[in-house]
């Protein structure tokens, strides 16, 4: 499924619950699912352009809300073909063995400031760890916007074999972010 189609389903479910006939949303091209890492001490941002999501999120029914996302690792775009090739190589993600990463929620909660948190498991390179994703959801009649970010330690997932274990080349801490917008 393309990034745009997946984002459309994601935002539709956030705003309306189950998708209803006749409801049309357009995902803005600025929407992103990505990461920020450091390479040689400088920040490097990339996006994942292909992923599939199964999402049933209703702000008024958090107990029955669920999100499942599978990300195609080889769809990375960091604006450098050489860097993208390194990311999918055996020394980092090794897409020949682990072509996808997954995010599966276990629970949601509303925070006092109106934001939400999702407790989930994140699986990358065959390693599953618990994570928490704080996010903000804004809905204004014909517009919806979701933003959130969390950090992970890449070495805890085995992302960094041989010379890639050296955190002076690629930093250990990686920020994962979502920034999704749609208009009705």
C-alpha positions, 0 to 999 in steps of 0.5 A: 500500500502506498504511503498516501493511501495508508495515511488516508486510512489512518486519518479517516479512522482517527476522525470518524472511527470506522470508515463511512461511505461518502467520507473523503479525505485528502492526505497532505503531501507534507505528511511524514513517518520518519526518523532522525539519527546522527551520522558523524555527529550531524543530524540526518532525517529520513522517511519511510515511504511504504508501510501498511496500517490497521488502525481503529483509534477513537478518542472516546473509546481508548480501551477498544482502540488499536494500531498496527503498522508494518513498515517496509525498511527498504523504502527509506529515503534519507536523500542520499542513495549511499546512506540508504544503501547502508541503512538496508545493508547487513550491518544495519537493518539487513533487509534480506533477513528482516525486510519489515519493522512493526509497531503494535499498540497494547494500550492508550491513555489521555494525558492531562494536557490533552495529548495521548500516549500509546504503549506498544511493542516495536520490532526491528531486525527481529528484536521486540521491545516495549515503547511509549509513543506520546502524540497529539491529535487535533481535529478541526471540522475539515482538518486532522493533524497527528504528531508524535515522537519517541526515541529508541536505542538502535543497538538494543535492536541489533541495528549495528553489526561489525563496524556499525556498532561504533556510535561515533559513526552513527549515534545510538539514539534515534528519534522516530516521528509521525507528522500526518495531516489530512483535509476532508 
